[in-house]
Amino acid sequence: MKNAVFRIEGLRCDGCASAVKVLLDKEPGVKAVSVSFTSGEARILYDPIIVTEERLAATIERPGYRVATRQ
């Protein structure tokens, strides 16, 4: 398992954060997700054999948000 933190631009409310969480929860290999509107971050525990950070970033950006940084 691997942890990743994505800084997300464009989250305007808790509903936005919830929408991103739902999308990430549906990705194969994702074990746990928390998305915070307040901090503008998504923290993801995932299996790197099943899903890549690039795929996770694309999932976050699909509804129009932007990944500013990854850790």
N, CA, C and O atoms as a GROMACS GRO file, in nm:
protein
  284
    1MET      N    1   0.083  -0.118   0.000
    1MET     CA    2   0.000   0.000   0.000
    1MET      C    3   0.088   0.125   0.000
    1MET      O    4   0.200   0.124   0.051
    2LYS      N    5   0.035   0.229  -0.057
    2LYS     CA    6   0.108   0.355  -0.066
    2LYS      C    7   0.012   0.469  -0.033
    2LYS      O    8  -0.107   0.461  -0.063
    3ASN      N    9   0.065   0.574   0.028
    3ASN     CA   10  -0.013   0.694   0.057
    3ASN      C   11   0.025   0.804  -0.040
    3ASN      O   12   0.141   0.816  -0.078
    4ALA      N   13  -0.074   0.883  -0.080
    4ALA     CA   14  -0.049   0.999  -0.165
    4ALA      C   15  -0.135   1.114  -0.114
    4ALA      O   16  -0.246   1.094  -0.066
    5VAL      N   17  -0.080   1.234  -0.126
    5VAL     CA   18  -0.155   1.355  -0.092
    5VAL      C   19  -0.155   1.443  -0.216
    5VAL      O   20  -0.050   1.478  -0.270
    6PHE      N   21  -0.275   1.479  -0.260
    6PHE     CA   22  -0.292   1.565  -0.376
    6PHE      C   23  -0.349   1.699  -0.330
    6PHE      O   24  -0.451   1.702  -0.261
    7ARG      N   25  -0.286   1.807  -0.368
    7ARG     CA   26  -0.338   1.942  -0.342
    7ARG      C   27  -0.427   1.975  -0.461
    7ARG      O   28  -0.383   1.971  -0.576
    8ILE      N   29  -0.554   2.009  -0.434
    8ILE     CA   30  -0.653   2.027  -0.539
    8ILE      C   31  -0.697   2.173  -0.545
    8ILE      O   32  -0.734   2.232  -0.443
    9GLU      N   33  -0.693   2.229  -0.664
    9GLU     CA   34  -0.745   2.365  -0.685
    9GLU      C   35  -0.886   2.354  -0.744
    9GLU      O   36  -0.913   2.268  -0.828
   10GLY      N   37  -0.973   2.443  -0.700
   10GLY     CA   38  -1.108   2.448  -0.755
   10GLY      C   39  -1.216   2.393  -0.664
   10GLY      O   40  -1.334   2.402  -0.697
   11LEU      N   41  -1.179   2.335  -0.551
   11LEU     CA   42  -1.281   2.289  -0.456
   11LEU      C   43  -1.346   2.412  -0.393
   11LEU      O   44  -1.278   2.492  -0.329
   12ARG      N   45  -1.476   2.428  -0.412
   12ARG     CA   46  -1.544   2.547  -0.362
   12ARG      C   47  -1.631   2.521  -0.239
   12ARG      O   48  -1.677   2.615  -0.174
   13CYS      N   49  -1.654   2.393  -0.208
   13CYS     CA   50  -1.742   2.362  -0.094
   13CYS      C   51  -1.723   2.216  -0.053
   13CYS      O   52  -1.650   2.141  -0.118
   14ASP      N   53  -1.789   2.178   0.056
   14ASP     CA   54  -1.782   2.039   0.102
   14ASP      C   55  -1.846   1.945   0.000
   14ASP      O   56  -1.806   1.828  -0.010
   15GLY      N   57  -1.944   1.994  -0.076
   15GLY     CA   58  -2.005   1.911  -0.180
   15GLY      C   59  -1.905   1.874  -0.288
   15GLY      O   60  -1.906   1.762  -0.339
   16CYS      N   61  -1.818   1.968  -0.323
   16CYS     CA   62  -1.712   1.941  -0.421
   16CYS      C   63  -1.619   1.832  -0.368
   16CYS      O   64  -1.584   1.739  -0.440
   17ALA      N   65  -1.580   1.846  -0.243
   17ALA     CA   66  -1.491   1.748  -0.182
   17ALA      C   67  -1.558   1.611  -0.178
   17ALA      O   68  -1.493   1.509  -0.204
   18SER      N   69  -1.685   1.606  -0.147
   18SER     CA   70  -1.759   1.479  -0.144
   18SER      C   71  -1.765   1.416  -0.283
   18SER      O   72  -1.752   1.294  -0.296
   19ALA      N   73  -1.785   1.498  -0.385
   19ALA     CA   74  -1.792   1.446  -0.522
   19ALA      C   75  -1.658   1.382  -0.563
   19ALA      O   76  -1.657   1.276  -0.624
   20VAL      N   77  -1.547   1.447  -0.528
   20VAL     CA   78  -1.415   1.393  -0.560
   20VAL      C   79  -1.394   1.262  -0.483
   20VAL      O   80  -1.339   1.167  -0.538
   21LYS      N   81  -1.435   1.258  -0.357
   21LYS     CA   82  -1.419   1.137  -0.276
   21LYS      C   83  -1.495   1.020  -0.339
   21LYS      O   84  -1.442   0.909  -0.346
   22VAL      N   85  -1.617   1.044  -0.384
   22VAL     CA   86  -1.696   0.938  -0.446
   22VAL      C   87  -1.626   0.883  -0.570
   22VAL      O   88  -1.619   0.762  -0.589
   23LEU      N   89  -1.573   0.972  -0.653
   23LEU     CA   90  -1.502   0.928  -0.773
   23LEU      C   91  -1.379   0.844  -0.738
   23LEU      O   92  -1.354   0.740  -0.799
   24LEU      N   93  -1.302   0.890  -0.640
   24LEU     CA   94  -1.180   0.818  -0.601
   24LEU      C   95  -1.213   0.684  -0.537
   24LEU      O   96  -1.142   0.585  -0.559
   25ASP      N   97  -1.320   0.679  -0.457
   25ASP     CA   98  -1.360   0.553  -0.393
   25ASP      C   99  -1.393   0.446  -0.497
   25ASP      O  100  -1.379   0.327  -0.469
   26LYS      N  101  -1.437   0.486  -0.616
   26LYS     CA  102  -1.475   0.392  -0.721
   26LYS      C  103  -1.355   0.336  -0.797
   26LYS      O  104  -1.368   0.237  -0.870
   27GLU      N  105  -1.238   0.397  -0.781
   27GLU     CA  106  -1.119   0.351  -0.854
   27GLU      C  107  -1.069   0.218  -0.796
   27GLU      O  108  -1.053   0.206  -0.674
   28PRO      N  109  -1.044   0.119  -0.882
   28PRO     CA  110  -0.987  -0.006  -0.834
   28PRO      C  111  -0.852   0.020  -0.768
   28PRO      O  112  -0.772   0.099  -0.818
   29GLY      N  113  -0.827  -0.046  -0.658
   29GLY     CA  114  -0.700  -0.033  -0.589
   29GLY      C  115  -0.698   0.072  -0.480
   29GLY      O  116  -0.604   0.078  -0.401
   30VAL      N  117  -0.801   0.157  -0.475
   30VAL     CA  118  -0.808   0.260  -0.371
   30VAL      C  119  -0.869   0.195  -0.247
   30VAL      O  120  -0.978   0.138  -0.252
   31LYS      N  121  -0.797   0.205  -0.135
   31LYS     CA  122  -0.842   0.142  -0.011
   31LYS      C  123  -0.908   0.241   0.085
   31LYS      O  124  -1.000   0.204   0.157
   32ALA      N  125  -0.860   0.367   0.086
   32ALA     CA  126  -0.917   0.468   0.175
   32ALA      C  127  -0.894   0.606   0.113
   32ALA      O  128  -0.790   0.631   0.052
   33VAL      N  129  -0.992   0.694   0.132
   33VAL     CA  130  -0.984   0.830   0.078
   33VAL      C  131  -1.042   0.928   0.178
   33VAL      O  132  -1.146   0.902   0.239
   34SER      N  133  -0.975   1.041   0.193
   34SER     CA  134  -1.036   1.154   0.262
   34SER      C  135  -1.005   1.278   0.178
   34SER      O  136  -0.892   1.298   0.135
   35VAL      N  137  -1.108   1.359   0.155
   35VAL     CA  138  -1.094   1.481   0.077
   35VAL      C  139  -1.147   1.595   0.163
   35VAL      O  140  -1.259   1.588   0.214
   36SER      N  141  -1.067   1.699   0.179
   36SER     CA  142  -1.104   1.812   0.264
   36SER      C  143  -1.114   1.940   0.182
   36SER      O  144  -1.017   1.981   0.118
   37PHE      N  145  -1.230   2.001   0.186
   37PHE     CA  146  -1.248   2.132   0.123
   37PHE      C  147  -1.163   2.235   0.195
   37PHE      O  148  -1.102   2.321   0.131
   38THR      N  149  -1.159   2.228   0.327
   38THR     CA  150  -1.086   2.325   0.409
   38THR      C  151  -0.937   2.329   0.374
   38THR      O  152  -0.880   2.437   0.357
   39SER      N  153  -0.874   2.212   0.364
   39SER     CA  154  -0.731   2.208   0.334
   39SER      C  155  -0.704   2.202   0.184
   39SER      O  156  -0.592   2.228   0.140
   40GLY      N  157  -0.806   2.168   0.106
   40GLY     CA  158  -0.788   2.154  -0.038
   40GLY      C  159  -0.704   2.034  -0.076
   40GLY      O  160  -0.632   2.035  -0.176
   41GLU      N  161  -0.714   1.929   0.005
   41GLU     CA  162  -0.631   1.811  -0.016
   41GLU      C  163  -0.713   1.683  -0.022
   41GLU      O  164  -0.817   1.669   0.042
   42ALA      N  165  -0.661   1.589  -0.101
   42ALA     CA  166  -0.711   1.452  -0.102
   42ALA      C  167  -0.599   1.363  -0.050
   42ALA      O  168  -0.487   1.369  -0.100
   43ARG      N  169  -0.629   1.282   0.049
   43ARG     CA  170  -0.533   1.185   0.102
   43ARG      C  171  -0.585   1.046   0.064
   43ARG      O  172  -0.699   1.010   0.094
   44ILE      N  173  -0.499   0.971  -0.003
   44ILE     CA  174  -0.543   0.845  -0.062
   44ILE      C  175  -0.447   0.734  -0.023
   44ILE      O  176  -0.325   0.747  -0.036
   45LEU      N  177  -0.504   0.623   0.024
   45LEU     CA  178  -0.429   0.501   0.047
   45LEU      C  179  -0.467   0.407  -0.067
   45LEU      O  180  -0.584   0.375  -0.087
   46TYR      N  181  -0.366   0.362  -0.143
   46TYR     CA  182  -0.395   0.283  -0.262
   46TYR      C  183  -0.288   0.177  -0.286
   46TYR      O  184  -0.178   0.182  -0.231
   47ASP      N  185  -0.324   0.082  -0.371
   47ASP     CA  186  -0.232  -0.024  -0.410
   47ASP      C  187  -0.167   0.017  -0.543
   47ASP      O  188  -0.236   0.022  -0.645
   48PRO      N  189  -0.036   0.048  -0.544
   48PRO     CA  190   0.029   0.095  -0.666
   48PRO      C  191   0.041  -0.012  -0.775
   48PRO      O  192   0.074   0.021  -0.889
   49ILE      N  193   0.015  -0.136  -0.742
   49ILE     CA  194   0.015  -0.241  -0.844
   49ILE      C  195  -0.112  -0.232  -0.928
   49ILE      O  196  -0.114  -0.271  -1.045
   50ILE      N  197  -0.219  -0.181  -0.867
   50ILE     CA  198  -0.350  -0.176  -0.934
   50ILE      C  199  -0.376  -0.040  -0.998
   50ILE      O  200  -0.432  -0.034  -1.108
   51VAL      N  201  -0.338   0.067  -0.932
   51VAL     CA  202  -0.369   0.201  -0.982
   51VAL      C  203  -0.247   0.292  -0.964
   51VAL      O  204  -0.174   0.280  -0.866
   52THR      N  205  -0.227   0.383  -1.059
   52THR     CA  206  -0.113   0.475  -1.054
   52THR      C  207  -0.156   0.612  -1.001
   52THR      O  208  -0.275   0.645  -1.000
   53GLU      N  209  -0.058   0.690  -0.958
   53GLU     CA  210  -0.087   0.827  -0.916
   53GLU      C  211  -0.138   0.909  -1.033
   53GLU      O  212  -0.221   0.998  -1.014
   54GLU      N  213  -0.092   0.881  -1.153
   54GLU     CA  214  -0.138   0.952  -1.271
   54GLU      C  215  -0.287   0.927  -1.293
   54GLU      O  216  -0.362   1.018  -1.329
   55ARG      N  217  -0.329   0.804  -1.273
   55ARG     CA  218  -0.472   0.770  -1.288
   55ARG      C  219  -0.555   0.840  -1.180
   55ARG      O  220  -0.664   0.890  -1.209
   56LEU      N  221  -0.504   0.843  -1.057
   56LEU     CA  222  -0.575   0.912  -0.949
   56LEU      C  223  -0.587   1.061  -0.980
   56LEU      O  224  -0.693   1.120  -0.958
   57ALA      N  225  -0.480   1.122  -1.030
   57ALA     CA  226  -0.483   1.264  -1.066
   57ALA      C  227  -0.585   1.288  -1.176
   57ALA      O  228  -0.659   1.386  -1.172
   58ALA      N  229  -0.589   1.200  -1.275
   58ALA     CA  230  -0.686   1.214  -1.384
   58ALA      C  231  -0.829   1.203  -1.332
   58ALA      O  232  -0.918   1.273  -1.380
   59THR      N  233  -0.851   1.116  -1.235
   59THR     CA  234  -0.984   1.102  -1.176
   59THR      C  235  -1.025   1.230  -1.104
   59THR      O  236  -1.140   1.273  -1.114
   60ILE      N  237  -0.932   1.291  -1.033
   60ILE     CA  238  -0.960   1.418  -0.964
   60ILE      C  239  -0.991   1.528  -1.064
   60ILE      O  240  -1.079   1.611  -1.041
   61GLU      N  241  -0.919   1.529  -1.175
   61GLU     CA  242  -0.934   1.638  -1.273
   61GLU      C  243  -1.051   1.618  -1.368
   61GLU      O  244  -1.093   1.713  -1.434
   62ARG      N  245  -1.106   1.498  -1.375
   62ARG     CA  246  -1.218   1.469  -1.466
   62ARG      C  247  -1.335   1.567  -1.451
   62ARG      O  248  -1.385   1.615  -1.553
   63PRO      N  249  -1.381   1.599  -1.329
   63PRO     CA  250  -1.494   1.693  -1.318
   63PRO      C  251  -1.455   1.840  -1.326
   63PRO      O  252  -1.539   1.927  -1.308
   64GLY      N  253  -1.327   1.869  -1.353
   64GLY     CA  254  -1.287   2.008  -1.374
   64GLY      C  255  -1.197   2.068  -1.268
   64GLY      O  256  -1.163   2.186  -1.275
   65TYR      N  257  -1.157   1.990  -1.170
   65TYR     CA  258  -1.063   2.039  -1.068
   65TYR      C  259  -0.922   2.024  -1.122
   65TYR      O  260  -0.900   1.960  -1.225
   66ARG      N  261  -0.826   2.084  -1.054
   66ARG     CA  262  -0.687   2.075  -1.099
   66ARG      C  263  -0.599   2.027  -0.984
   66ARG      O  264  -0.606   2.080  -0.873
   67VAL      N  265  -0.516   1.928  -1.012
   67VAL     CA  266  -0.417   1.882  -0.914
   67VAL      C  267  -0.299   1.978  -0.922
   67VAL      O  268  -0.230   1.984  -1.024
   68ALA      N  269  -0.275   2.051  -0.814
   68ALA     CA  270  -0.166   2.149  -0.810
   68ALA      C  271  -0.034   2.082  -0.775
   68ALA      O  272   0.068   2.110  -0.837
   69THR      N  273  -0.037   1.994  -0.676
   69THR     CA  274   0.085   1.923  -0.634
   69THR      C  275   0.047   1.782  -0.588
   69THR      O  276  -0.068   1.754  -0.554
   70ARG      N  277   0.148   1.695  -0.588
   70ARG     CA  278   0.135   1.558  -0.537
   70ARG      C  279   0.249   1.533  -0.440
   70ARG      O  280   0.361   1.579  -0.462
   71GLN      N  281   0.220   1.460  -0.334
   71GLN     CA  282   0.325   1.419  -0.240
   71GLN      C  283   0.319   1.269  -0.220
   71GLN      O  284   0.398   1.214  -0.145
   0.00000   0.00000   0.00000
